[in-house]
Amino acid sequence: MAVYTHLGAEVLAGLVAEYDVGELTSVKGIAEGISNSNWLVETTGADGSGARFILTMYEYRIELEDLPFFLALLDHLADKGCPVPRTIHDRAGQRFRLLDGKAIALIEFLPGVSVSAPTPGQAEAVGQALAQLHLAAADFPATRANGMGPAEWQRLADALGPDGLAAIDQGFAAQVARELPAVVAAWPADLPRGTIHADLFPDNVLMLGNRVAGLIDFYFACTDLLAYDLAVTHAAWCFSNDGKRFNPALSAALLAGYEAVRPLEPAERAALPLLAQGASLRFAMTRAWDWVNTPADALVTRKDPLAYARRLAFYGDPANAGLFAAP
């Protein structure tokens, strides 16, 4: 989440008026994240008791034709009992509107906090919630290719070039040149597939104690390997933010939580080290691109690509080969 486009109070009030949610009483820009403009919106509520929502303007990395997939998925998962925010339909029944050529959606606000130092109990709950999501989405009829898959990692590396990567860090450039082709060449194609979140970082999970109160920010959701989604989540939850410290207790809890709901197939378990290297490359490359290309005046904090370069090195180290072995 972030704020790239600045909207005046009159424009925001006019947007809110298109929904049956009462009158706008407060709005605040949300700075976290890197892909969309987001605001926390408070209104009088349809019944006058007050209500809160998230208003999102889709800026980049999101194509307009993909929005029906993302927003229908939210409603599908919510109907299945997953802790996912529903979309708020406007007075014409639409899930999103257009403003100056950009799509805007109003989303249910869920309570909870994103944790910065998760506990094993919280990691276990997240693993369970991710597996629940995978099972609940099994009958979701729509599909979407993963636009952030291996081909995109390679495209970003090529677009940045050796000099662009070396400008971030010389060792990083050498690491990408060495590891990216090997991971892409070995990428599996025959593992169980389905709808995945693909971006389940701690800031996309709302916790109330050890309970998952909300899974949010589904704008990279796609149809891909279920075990890859677990690998993405593992890389996001089981390390310090800078990638220098791995937490084995969080790892064990996350994997146990997932398998308590959806046991991994042997082939999925065997592929997890490679999938985790791929997850690390995915975020290292997109962060590298953002590091170089984020506008200087954007209300957003750039994220360090080297934090995922360190994860890549960890997952590729033979000394850690038994990390994903069956308990």
C-alpha angles and dihedrals in degrees: 000000000000143000116257098147119052116213124192124236092253093054092047092048089051091051093050089049088065089068131065093241103107127251126325112260103165141004132185131182117239115222103191121104135021114247113061142025111251137184133187104228127198122192139174088256128235090277097038095252096109130257140201129216142169115241113201130192112194110228113168143340085043122093119208091234090059095058096084088057095050097044097041088051091057091053092044094052093044089052088053092055098257116145093252128132117249122229118250109231117217123236089276092053095253123143093212140018135204126242119181089338095310124110120239129191133184113218133192114262115233124200122238140080134260109238123225096192106036122199125222089254090056093045090052091051091050091051090052092047092050092051090047089053092051092051094043092051094051091099097038101126101209125082133198130187117239104256089188096056130120094291090058093049088056093045092053092048090051092046093051092042126197091292093052092050092044090053086065094043134330093223091050091056091051092046093052092047090052103039107032098066092045095051093045092049092051097042110135123235104180104065124110111288135198143125112323135184093223095190108055099153120157090260089060092056124073114206133195102192106304093340124098104232097175145009109201144171101051095172095119093046113133146145109282145114112326092213090054088060089054090049091051090051092046092053091047098048108032102059138060111262092260092051093237098113127050118202111212093188091058090046094052092046095048093049093045091050092051095047092047086068103026117015114215120244114240091250091052092051092048091051097049097093090055092042090052090052088052092049089052092050092048093058096035090057098044091046090050090052092048091045090060100035110034109119113253093231097049116119092235140105115234115229123227113250091201090069087069094039086062091051089050090054091048095052092045094051110106088217088070095046093113095055094104098036117131113270 
